[in-house]
């Protein structure tokens, strides 16, 4: 009986060898998986700690980026408010100055009309000299 068991074992070994030669990639993959499992089993906690540290670093960076963005938006808003205030003041001052200039020009034209009431050509020359345009009737 022992001889039959030995022959069966030899036959199984030969069949296993032939199967292994044809399917060596599967065996290599299984062996690689087992090696990686043994190696990484020891470092799993360290890997999880690194992963957690990386995630925390990412969240801190995103938080800092959001704060910086909010500060920039606030600065832009304040700058726009200052700009609108300055433009409003300039517009108001311009309208006041334009009104004064118009009033002053009207007074000057009235003076020229009073001086040259009878001489239209002298009035036209005075207006051209004073304001830079020629008066035409």
C-alpha positions as CSV (number, residue, x, y, z in Angstrom):
1,X,0.0,0.0,0.0
2,X,2.7,2.4,0.7
3,X,4.1,1.9,-2.8
4,X,0.8,3.0,-4.3
5,X,0.8,6.1,-2.1
6,X,4.3,6.9,-3.3
7,X,3.3,6.5,-6.9
8,X,0.2,8.7,-6.5
9,X,2.4,11.4,-4.8
10,X,4.9,11.3,-7.7
11,X,2.0,11.5,-10.3
12,X,0.5,14.5,-8.4
13,X,3.9,16.2,-8.2
14,X,4.5,15.7,-12.0
15,X,1.0,17.1,-12.8
16,X,1.6,20.1,-10.4
17,X,5.0,20.8,-12.1
18,X,3.4,20.8,-15.5
19,X,0.6,23.0,-14.3
20,X,3.1,25.4,-12.7
21,X,5.1,25.7,-15.9
22,X,2.0,26.8,-17.8
23,X,0.5,29.0,-15.1
24,X,3.6,30.5,-13.5
25,X,2.1,34.0,-13.6
26,X,-0.7,33.0,-11.2
27,X,1.8,31.5,-8.8
28,X,4.0,34.6,-9.0
29,X,1.0,36.8,-8.3
30,X,0.0,34.7,-5.3
31,X,3.6,34.7,-3.9
32,X,3.8,38.5,-4.5
33,X,0.6,39.1,-2.7
34,X,1.7,37.0,0.3
35,X,5.0,38.9,0.5
36,X,3.4,42.3,0.3
37,X,0.8,41.3,3.0
38,X,3.6,40.2,5.4
39,X,5.7,43.3,4.7
40,X,2.8,45.8,4.9
41,X,1.1,44.2,7.9
42,X,3.9,45.7,10.1
43,X,3.6,49.2,8.6
44,X,-0.1,49.4,8.4
45,X,-0.4,51.6,11.5
46,X,2.4,53.9,10.3
47,X,0.7,54.2,6.9
48,X,-2.6,55.1,8.6
49,X,-0.8,57.7,10.7
50,X,0.8,59.2,7.6
51,X,-2.6,59.2,5.8
52,X,-4.2,61.0,8.8
53,X,-1.4,63.6,8.9
54,X,-1.7,64.2,5.2
55,X,-5.4,64.6,5.5
56,X,-5.0,67.1,8.4
57,X,-2.4,69.0,6.4
58,X,-4.8,69.2,3.4
59,X,-7.6,70.5,5.6
60,X,-5.3,73.1,7.2
61,X,-4.1,74.3,3.8
62,X,-7.7,74.6,2.5
63,X,-8.7,76.5,5.6
64,X,-5.8,78.9,5.2
65,X,-6.6,79.4,1.6
66,X,-10.3,80.2,2.4
67,X,-9.3,82.7,5.0
68,X,-6.9,84.4,2.6
69,X,-9.6,84.5,0.0
70,X,-12.1,86.1,2.5
71,X,-9.5,88.7,3.4
72,X,-8.9,89.6,-0.2
73,X,-12.6,89.9,-0.9
74,X,-12.9,92.2,2.1
75,X,-10.0,94.3,0.9
76,X,-11.5,94.5,-2.5
77,X,-14.9,95.5,-1.1
78,X,-13.4,98.2,1.0
79,X,-11.4,99.5,-2.0
80,X,-14.5,99.6,-4.1
81,X,-16.3,101.5,-1.3
82,X,-13.4,104.0,-1.1
83,X,-13.4,104.3,-4.9
84,X,-17.2,105.0,-5.0
85,X,-16.8,107.6,-2.3
86,X,-13.9,109.4,-4.1
87,X,-15.8,109.3,-7.4
88,X,-18.9,110.7,-5.7
89,X,-16.9,113.5,-4.1
90,X,-15.1,114.3,-7.4
91,X,-18.4,114.3,-9.3
92,X,-19.9,116.6,-6.7
93,X,-16.9,118.9,-6.8
94,X,-16.9,118.9,-10.6
95,X,-20.5,119.9,-10.7
96,X,-20.0,122.7,-8.2
97,X,-16.9,123.9,-10.2
98,X,-18.8,123.6,-13.5
99,X,-21.6,125.7,-12.1
100,X,-19.2,128.3,-10.8
101,X,-17.4,128.4,-14.1
102,X,-20.6,128.8,-16.0
103,X,-21.7,131.6,-13.6
104,X,-18.3,133.3,-13.9
105,X,-18.3,132.9,-17.7
106,X,-21.8,134.3,-17.8
107,X,-20.7,137.3,-15.8
108,X,-17.7,137.9,-18.1
109,X,-19.8,137.7,-21.2
110,X,-22.3,140.2,-19.6
111,X,-19.3,142.5,-18.9
112,X,-18.1,142.2,-22.5
113,X,-21.6,142.8,-23.8
114,X,-21.9,145.9,-21.6
115,X,-18.5,147.2,-22.8
116,X,-19.0,146.5,-26.5
117,X,-22.8,146.9,-26.7
118,X,-22.7,149.0,-29.9
119,X,-19.7,147.4,-31.6
120,X,-20.5,143.8,-32.5
121,X,-17.2,143.2,-34.1
122,X,-15.3,144.3,-31.0
123,X,-17.5,142.1,-28.9
124,X,-16.8,139.1,-31.2
125,X,-13.0,139.8,-30.9
126,X,-13.2,140.1,-27.1
127,X,-15.1,136.8,-26.8
128,X,-12.6,135.1,-29.1
129,X,-9.7,136.4,-27.1
130,X,-11.3,135.6,-23.7
131,X,-12.8,132.1,-24.4
132,X,-11.2,130.9,-27.6
133,X,-14.2,130.8,-29.9
134,X,-15.7,133.3,-32.3
135,X,-19.1,134.8,-31.7
136,X,-21.2,134.7,-34.9
137,X,-24.7,136.2,-35.2
